[in-house]
Amino acid sequence: MRASQLFGTTLRQASGELESYRLLVRAALVRQHAAGVYSYLPLGWRIIQKIAQIIREEMDAIDGQEIHMPVLNPAELWQESGRWESVGAELFRLKDRGGRDFVLGMTHEEIVTDLARREIASHRQLPYMLYQIQTKERDEPRPRGGLIRLREFHMKDAYSFHVDQADLDAYYPHVYQAYANIFYRAGLSAQVVEADPGMMGGTGSHEFMLLTEVGEDTLVHCAACGYAANMEAACGVKQAVGVAQSPRPRPIEKVDTPNIKTIAELMEFFGIEPANFLKTVVYSVEGQLVMAIIRGDLDVNEIKLARILGTGEFALGSEAELAARHIAAGFVSPVGVSGIRVIADDSVTTVDEFVAGGNEVDVHLRHVRLGRDFEPDVVADIALVRDGDGCPRCGEPVAILRGIELGHIFKLGTKYSASMGAMYTDAQGQEHPVVMGCYGIGLDRLLAAVAEHYHDERGLVWPRSIAPYQVILVTLQPGQPEVAQAAESLYAALRERGVEVLFDDREASPGVKFADADLWGMPLRVVISPRNVQAGQAELKLRTAEKGQLVPMNDVLDAIDALLAQAP
């Protein structure tokens, strides 16, 4: 490819919250049309295609079969699975001209399960795995990080089908290893973490994360034993607190607290630490109020709470909803309240007495005791893990890290097959729902993660495996016949040799050409200049090297092969 004909213009500046994203725009790899909606220009699309090829090779190696499913999904399939109601505003819903409901697929469990129930009849057909690389649509409320979180994105989603859980459990490690291979081949070392299945459902899942300070996800990691989990699913041994112990139960006491609004003011007023407070958060769930209570030094993990509630569709209770139950917002507690479900974090069992809201304006309650003054309906772990909490496996302190999710694998079980009737007949003639697994990788996000991991102050630094071109051939003063002839000859020889080469034949200054070469980030730069031609040499420089080297033109092809073999 000749740079003079390349579609897309490099930029000296671009806006965006991440430097890696600004470089993608400056290098003319992507262009934005709306929040979370992008076009890929030729260099960017070549990277996406190389990522796709790596994925295809690894999926094929574990007996995956590639298919293609529609973005436009009939709503009745989502109604069968139950996700028409359970998935919120992020699902694009629309009607055709005849009034029939459709959705734009954000995942394809419903479509693939419909295919499975049409094609599967016998246990002899199982197991198998289907995958696709397809456009997905999600009405993301907060697109961010350029390609990190999109409204339209490209995903490899795969689905495996099994006779039972044991067969899925036996196959799952093969996908796990294939994912590790994919990210390694793309130049990344992924941290595997336990994860929450979320709206996908199922019995277990793992995420593959790139650890980076600019990541949008938070994970909990134990350096001592290797435990790692997404914050949404992480558990921890809560830090002990120096809570004052009462020698004997004291009666509950109503205390006026006028003009005392902040936790700091309450701590000073009562002379206690945060752990002595009973924190109460009220949620509205399908028109009903639910109280989540937790020790005052902790925070509620709403994902854990959602698992207990059986739904992720809830919001904070409004002042009007609280007032209708004669509860004053800002002074809430479960004491004296009836008809409201109470979910308690297990931390409330570690404190003898609490200060809690009095459910009246400017009123708090002192000496509140679990079991005497309030009784939760459920006691469970609903707390966010904190830095320094104990590891649930070994007890050593955990650290809170940030990362970018690269891929996610799930054991779906029979969540979709049972509700949609994807059955098989066993050797005895009995029908059973097919057991399913689900495995996803976002190609856009993977490209963005590589760009985040591999860039410097001059531009992008692509790993050889996914670089748009292996070599950028730069001519200085291409108007000179001997320079043009040497460059054209080398360009033809590289292409004949099967080397992917971008030939910068533009009439531009050396400064512009060198700046663009660094910005584009090809693994190897080859420079043909009047001085080099006169000396019968070419200059070769790896993008990761500090200096280049001069190589005789007779040896340049072999030298290029050797240096490319050294490129990351």
C-alpha positions in Angstrom: 0.0 0.0 0.0 1.2 3.5 -0.9 0.8 6.2 1.7 0.1 8.7 -1.0 -3.1 6.7 -1.7 -4.0 5.8 1.9 -7.5 7.0 3.0 -7.3 9.0 6.1 -5.2 12.0 7.2 -2.9 12.0 10.3 -3.5 14.7 12.8 -1.1 16.5 15.1 -3.7 16.8 17.9 -6.9 15.1 19.0 -9.2 15.2 22.0 -10.2 12.3 24.3 -9.8 11.1 27.8 -7.2 8.5 27.1 -3.9 9.1 25.3 -4.2 5.8 23.5 -7.5 6.8 22.0 -6.1 10.2 21.0 -3.3 8.4 19.2 -5.8 6.1 17.4 -7.6 9.3 16.1 -4.4 11.1 15.2 -3.1 8.1 13.3 -6.3 8.0 11.3 -7.3 4.5 12.5 -10.8 5.5 13.6 -13.3 8.4 13.3 -16.2 9.1 15.6 -19.7 9.8 14.3 -21.6 9.9 17.6 -20.9 8.9 21.2 -19.9 5.3 21.1 -20.3 5.0 17.3 -17.2 4.8 15.1 -15.9 4.0 11.6 -12.6 2.2 11.1 -10.4 3.6 8.5 -8.1 1.2 6.5 -5.3 0.9 9.0 -7.6 0.4 11.9 -9.7 -2.2 10.0 -6.6 -4.1 9.1 -5.9 -4.5 12.8 -9.5 -5.6 13.5 -9.2 -8.2 10.8 -5.9 -9.5 12.2 -7.5 -9.8 15.7 -10.4 -11.7 14.1 -8.0 -14.1 12.3 -6.2 -14.9 15.6 -9.6 -15.5 17.2 -10.7 -17.8 14.3 -7.6 -19.9 14.5 -8.0 -20.4 18.2 -11.7 -21.1 18.1 -11.2 -23.6 15.2 -8.5 -25.3 17.2 -11.0 -26.3 19.8 -13.5 -27.5 17.2 -15.5 -24.3 16.9 -17.7 -23.8 13.8 -18.1 -20.3 12.5 -21.6 -19.1 11.7 -23.3 -15.8 11.1 -26.5 -14.6 13.0 -28.6 -11.6 12.4 -28.3 -8.3 14.3 -32.1 -7.9 14.0 -33.8 -10.3 16.4 -37.5 -11.1 16.7 -38.7 -9.9 20.1 -40.6 -13.1 20.8 -37.3 -15.0 21.2 -36.3 -12.5 23.9 -39.7 -12.9 25.5 -39.3 -16.6 25.6 -36.0 -16.3 27.4 -37.3 -13.7 29.8 -34.8 -11.1 28.9 -37.4 -8.9 27.1 -38.5 -7.9 30.6 -35.3 -8.3 32.6 -32.9 -6.3 30.4 -33.4 -2.6 30.8 -32.9 0.5 28.6 -29.5 -0.7 27.2 -31.5 -3.0 24.8 -32.5 -1.3 21.5 -36.1 -2.1 20.9 -38.0 -1.2 17.7 -41.0 -2.1 15.6 -41.2 -2.9 11.9 -43.7 -1.3 9.6 -46.2 -4.0 10.4 -46.0 -3.3 14.2 -43.9 -6.4 15.0 -41.4 -6.0 17.9 -37.7 -6.5 17.3 -34.5 -5.9 19.2 -31.0 -5.2 18.0 -28.8 -8.0 19.3 -26.5 -7.0 22.1 -25.8 -10.8 22.6 -27.1 -13.8 20.7 -28.1 -16.4 23.2 -31.7 -16.3 22.0 -30.9 -16.7 18.3 -28.4 -19.5 18.9 -30.7 -21.3 21.2 -33.4 -21.1 18.6 -31.0 -22.6 16.1 -30.1 -25.3 18.5 -33.7 -26.4 19.2 -34.3 -26.6 15.4 -31.2 -28.7 14.7 -30.5 -30.9 17.9 -32.5 -34.0 18.4 -30.1 -36.6 19.9 -27.3 -36.9 22.4 -25.2 -38.2 19.6 -25.0 -34.7 18.1 -23.4 -33.3 21.2 -21.1 -31.6 22.1 -20.4 -28.9 19.6 -19.5 -25.2 19.6 -20.7 -22.4 17.4 -19.1 -19.0 17.1 -19.5 -15.8 15.1 -17.7 -12.4 14.7 -20.6 -10.0 14.5 -21.7 -6.4 15.1 -23.5 -5.8 18.4 -25.7 -2.9 19.5 -26.1 -1.7 23.0 -27.7 1.6 24.2 -24.8 2.3 26.5 -25.6 5.2 28.8 -22.0 6.2 29.3 -19.8 5.5 26.2 -16.2 6.2 27.3 -12.6 5.6 26.6 -13.0 5.8 22.9 -13.3 2.2 21.9 -13.4 0.8 25.4 -17.2 1.2 25.9 -19.2 1.5 22.7 -22.8 1.5 21.6 -22.0 -0.4 18.4 -19.2 -2.8 18.6 -17.7 -6.0 17.1 -17.8 -9.2 19.2 -16.7 -12.8 18.9 -19.4 -14.6 20.7 -19.3 -18.4 21.0 -21.7 -21.0 22.4 -21.1 -24.6 23.3 -23.8 -27.3 23.8 -23.4 -30.3 26.0 -25.4 -33.3 27.4 -24.7 -32.3 31.0 -22.8 -30.1 33.4 -19.9 -32.5 33.6 -19.3 -32.3 29.9 -19.5 -28.5 30.0 -17.0 -28.5 32.9 -14.7 -30.7 30.9 -14.9 -28.4 27.8 -14.6 -25.1 29.7 -10.8 -25.3 30.3 -10.3 -25.6 26.6 -12.0 -22.3 26.0 -10.1 -20.8 29.0 -6.8 -21.8 27.4 -7.9 -20.6 23.9 -8.6 -17.2 25.4 -5.2 -17.1 27.1 -3.7 -17.9 23.7 -5.6 -15.2 21.9 -4.6 -12.4 24.3 -0.9 -13.7 24.3 -0.8 -13.7 20.5 -2.2 -10.1 20.6 0.6 -9.1 22.8 -1.1 -9.0 26.2 -0.8 -10.8 29.5 -4.3 -11.2 30.8 -5.2 -11.5 34.5 -8.0 -14.0 34.9 -10.6 -13.1 37.6 -13.8 -14.6 38.9 -16.7 -12.6 37.7 -20.5 -12.1 38.1 -22.5 -13.6 35.3 -24.8 -10.5 35.2 -27.7 -10.5 32.8 -26.2 -13.6 31.1 -27.0 -15.8 34.0 -25.5 -19.2 34.6 -23.4 -21.0 37.3 -20.0 -19.4 36.9 -17.9 -17.1 34.9 -14.4 -15.7 34.4 -13.1 -12.4 33.0 -9.8 -11.8 31.3 -8.4 -8.4 32.4 -5.6 -6.1 31.3 -4.3 -4.4 34.5 -4.1 -0.7 33.9 -4.7 2.4 35.9 -7.0 3.8 33.2 -9.2 0.7 33.3 -13.0 1.1 33.8 -13.3 -2.1 35.9 -12.2 -2.7 39.5 -10.8 -6.0 40.6 -9.7 -7.5 43.9 -6.3 -9.3 43.9 -4.4 -11.3 46.5 -0.7 -11.4 45.8 -0.2 -14.1 48.4 -2.4 -16.9 46.8 -3.4 -15.4 43.5 -7.1 -15.0 44.2 -8.6 -12.5 41.8 -12.2 -11.4 41.2 -14.1 -8.6 39.7 -15.3 -6.2 42.3 -18.8 -7.1 41.5 -18.3 -10.7 42.5 -15.4 -10.4 45.0 -15.7 -11.6 48.5 -13.4 -10.6 51.4 -12.9 -11.1 55.1 -14.0 -7.8 56.5 -11.5 -5.8 58.5 -12.0 -6.0 62.3 -13.0 -2.7 63.9 -12.6 -1.4 67.4 -16.3 -1.2 68.2 -17.1 -0.4 71.8 -18.7 -3.4 73.5 -21.5 -2.9 76.0 -21.3 -5.0 79.2 -25.0 -5.5 79.1 -27.9 -4.6 76.8 -29.1 -1.0 77.2 -32.6 0.1 76.2 -33.0 1.8 72.9 -32.8 5.6 73.2 -34.3 8.3 71.0 -32.0 11.2 70.5 -32.8 14.6 68.9 -30.1 15.6 66.4 -31.1 18.9 65.0 -28.9 20.5 62.4 -26.5 17.5 62.4 -26.3 16.3 58.8 -22.9 14.7 58.0 -21.4 11.5 59.2 -18.5 13.5 60.7 -20.9 15.6 62.7 -22.8 12.5 63.9 -19.5 10.8 64.9 -18.5 13.8 67.0 -22.0 14.2 68.5 -22.2 10.5 69.6 -18.5 10.0 70.2 -18.3 6.8 68.1 -16.6 5.5 65.0 -18.3 4.8 61.6 -18.6 1.1 62.3 -21.0 1.9 65.1 -23.5 3.4 62.7 -26.1 1.3 61.0 -26.2 2.4 57.4 -29.5 1.9 55.7 -30.1 2.3 51.9 -33.6 2.0 50.6 -34.3 0.7 47.1 -37.5 0.5 45.0 -37.8 -2.9 43.4 -40.8 -3.5 41.1 -42.9 -1.0 43.1 -41.9 -2.4 46.5 -39.3 -0.9 49.0 -36.3 -3.0 50.1 -33.9 -1.9 52.8 -30.2 -2.9 52.6 -28.4 -2.4 55.9 -24.7 -2.6 56.5 -22.1 -1.5 59.0 -21.4 2.2 58.7 -17.8 1.9 57.5 -18.8 -0.3 54.5 -20.7 0.2 51.3 -23.4 -1.9 49.6 -22.4 -3.9 46.5 -25.5 -3.5 44.4 -24.5 -6.5 42.1 -24.5 -8.8 45.1 -27.8 -7.3 46.3 -29.2 -7.9 42.8 -28.4 -11.6 43.0 -30.4 -11.8 46.3 -33.3 -9.8 44.9 -33.3 -11.8 41.7 -33.3 -8.7 39.5 -30.9 -6.0 38.5 -33.7 -3.6 37.8 -34.0 -1.4 40.9 -33.4 2.2 41.9 -32.9 4.2 45.0 -36.2 4.8 46.8 -37.6 8.3 46.3 -38.5 10.7 49.1 -42.1 10.4 48.1 -42.0 6.6 48.4 -40.4 6.9 51.8 -42.8 9.5 53.0 -45.7 7.2 52.0 -44.4 4.8 54.5 -43.9 7.5 57.1 -40.1 7.4 56.8 -38.0 10.5 56.7 -35.3 10.5 54.0 -31.8 10.8 55.5 -32.9 9.3 58.9 -33.8 5.8 57.7 -33.4 2.6 59.7 -35.3 -0.8 59.9 -36.3 -0.1 63.5 -40.1 -0.1 63.9 -40.7 -0.6 60.1 -43.0 -3.3 58.9 -43.9 -4.5 55.4 -40.5 -3.7 54.0 -38.0 -6.5 53.1 -34.7 -6.0 54.9 -31.5 -7.4 53.5 -28.6 -7.2 56.0 -24.9 -7.5 55.3 -23.2 -10.0 57.6 -21.2 -7.2 59.1 -24.1 -6.1 61.2 -23.6 -9.3 63.3 -20.2 -8.1 64.4 -21.4 -5.0 66.4 -23.4 -5.2 69.7 -25.0 -1.8 69.5 -25.6 0.7 66.7 -26.6 4.3 66.2 -29.3 4.3 63.6 -31.8 6.7 61.9 -35.0 7.3 63.8 -37.2 7.4 60.7 -38.1 11.0 61.8 -36.5 14.3 60.8 -33.6 15.2 63.1 -33.9 12.0 65.2 -31.5 9.1 65.7 -31.7 6.0 67.8 -28.9 4.9 70.2 -28.2 1.4 71.5 -30.0 -0.3 68.5 -29.5 -4.1 68.7 -29.8 -6.8 66.0 -32.5 -9.3 67.0 -34.1 -7.1 69.6 -34.9 -3.9 67.7 -34.8 -5.2 64.1 -34.8 -8.6 62.4 -33.5 -8.9 58.8 -35.2 -11.1 56.3 -31.8 -12.1 54.8 -28.3 -11.9 56.2 -25.6 -12.3 53.5 -22.5 -10.7 52.1 -23.6 -7.6 50.3 -20.5 -5.4 50.9 -18.0 -4.0 48.5 -14.6 -5.4 49.3 -12.1 -2.7 50.4 -8.3 -2.5 50.0 -6.8 -4.4 52.9 -9.7 -6.7 53.6 -8.8 -10.3 54.1 -8.5 -12.7 51.1 -11.4 -15.2 51.2 -9.0 -18.0 50.4 -5.9 -17.3 52.5 -6.8 -14.4 54.7 -3.9 -12.2 53.6 -4.8 -8.5 52.7 -6.1 -8.0 49.2 -5.4 -5.0 46.9 -7.8 -3.1 44.7 -6.6 -2.8 41.1 -8.1 -1.4 37.9 -8.3 -3.1 34.6 -9.9 -3.3 31.1 -12.1 -6.4 30.5 -10.8 -8.2 27.4 -13.1 -11.2 27.4 -15.7 -13.1 29.5 -16.6 -16.7 29.6 -19.7 -18.2 31.2 -21.2 -21.5 32.2 -24.8 -20.8 31.2 -26.2 -24.2 32.2 -29.8 -24.6 31.1 -30.9 -20.9 31.6 -31.8 -20.5 27.9 -32.4 -24.1 26.7 -34.9 -24.8 29.4 -37.0 -21.6 28.9 -36.8 -21.9 25.1 -37.2 -25.7 24.7 -33.8 -26.6 23.3 -33.9 -30.3 24.1 -32.1 -33.5 23.2 -33.1 -37.2 23.7 -30.7 -39.4 25.6 -29.9 -43.1 24.9 -33.0 -44.1 27.0 -35.3 -41.9 25.0 -35.6 -39.3 27.7 -35.7 -35.6 26.9 -33.3 -33.1 28.6 -32.5 -29.4 28.1 -29.1 -28.9 26.5 -26.4 -27.5 28.8 -24.8 -24.4 27.4 -21.6 -22.3 27.7 -21.1 -18.8 26.4 -17.8 -17.1 25.5 -17.3 -13.5 24.4 -14.4 -11.2 23.2 -14.9 -7.6 22.2 -12.6 -6.9 19.2 -12.8 -3.1 19.5 -11.9 -3.2 23.2 -9.0 -5.6 22.5 -7.6 -3.2 19.9 -8.0 -0.3 22.4 -6.4 -2.3 25.2 -3.3 -3.1 23.0 -3.0 0.6 22.1 -3.2 1.5 25.8 -0.5 -1.0 26.7 1.8 -0.3 23.7 2.3 3.4 23.0 4.9 6.1 23.9 5.2 9.8 23.6 5.7 9.5 19.8 2.8 7.3 19.0 1.5 3.7 18.8 3.8 0.7 19.0 1.9 -2.3 17.6 2.9 -5.9 18.3 3.9 -7.6 15.1 1.0 -10.0 15.3 -1.7 -7.4 14.8 0.2 -4.4 13.3 -1.5 -3.0 10.2 1.7 -3.5 8.2 5.0 -5.1 9.3 7.2 -2.5 7.6 6.9 1.1 6.8 9.2 2.0 3.9 10.1 5.7 4.0 11.7 7.6 1.1 13.4 10.9 1.6 13.4 13.2 -1.4 11.5 10.7 -3.6 11.8 13.1 -6.5 15.4 12.1 -7.1 15.4 9.3 -9.7 17.9 7.1 -7.9 16.0 7.3 -4.6 12.7 6.5 -6.3 14.2 3.6 -8.2 15.8 2.0 -5.1 12.6 2.5 -3.1 10.4 1.1 -5.8 12.7 -1.9 -6.3 12.7 -2.7 -2.5 8.9 -2.2 -2.3 8.4 -4.7 -5.1 10.8 -7.2 -3.5 9.2 -7.0 -0.1 5.7 -7.6 -1.6 7.0 -10.5 -3.6 8.5 -11.9 -0.4 5.1 -11.7 1.3 6.1 -8.9 3.7 3.2 -6.5 4.5 4.6 -3.0 3.7 3.3 0.5 3.8 5.3 2.6 1.3 5.5 6.3 2.3 6.1 7.7 -1.2 4.5 11.1 -0.3 6.1 14.4 -1.2 6.5 15.5 2.4 9.4 16.6 4.6 11.5 14.1 6.5 10.1 15.4 9.8 6.5 14.7 8.7 7.4 11.3 7.4 9.3 10.2 10.5 6.6 11.6 12.8 3.9 9.7 11.0 6.0 6.5 11.0 6.3 6.7 14.7 2.6 7.6 15.1 1.4 4.7 13.0 3.6 2.3 15.0 4.6 -0.3 12.5 7.2 -2.7 13.9 10.0 -1.8 11.5 11.0 1.3 9.6 13.1 1.2 6.5 14.5 4.5 5.2 15.8 5.1 1.7 17.5 8.5 1.4 20.0 10.1 -1.1 22.8 9.5 1.3 21.9 5.9 1.9 21.5 5.2 -1.9 24.9 6.8 -2.6 26.4 4.5 0.0 24.5 1.4 -1.2 22.7 1.1 2.1 19.3 1.3 3.8 18.6 2.3 7.3 16.6 -0.2 9.4 15.1 0.7 12.8 12.7 -1.3 15.0 9.9 0.9 16.4 11.0 -0.2 19.9 14.7 0.6 19.3 16.6 3.8 20.2 18.7 3.8 17.1 18.6 2.4 13.6 21.3 0.5 11.7 22.7 0.8 8.2 22.5 -2.4 6.1 24.0 -3.0 2.6 21.2 -3.0 0.0 22.3 -6.5 -1.1 21.5 -7.8 2.5 18.5 -5.7 3.3 15.8 -8.3 2.7 17.4 -10.9 5.0 18.1 -8.1 7.6 14.4 -7.1 7.5 13.4 -10.8 8.1 15.8 -11.0 11.0 14.7 -7.8 12.6 11.0 -8.6 12.2 11.7 -11.9 14.0 13.0 -9.8 17.0 10.0 -7.5 17.0 7.6 -7.9 19.9 
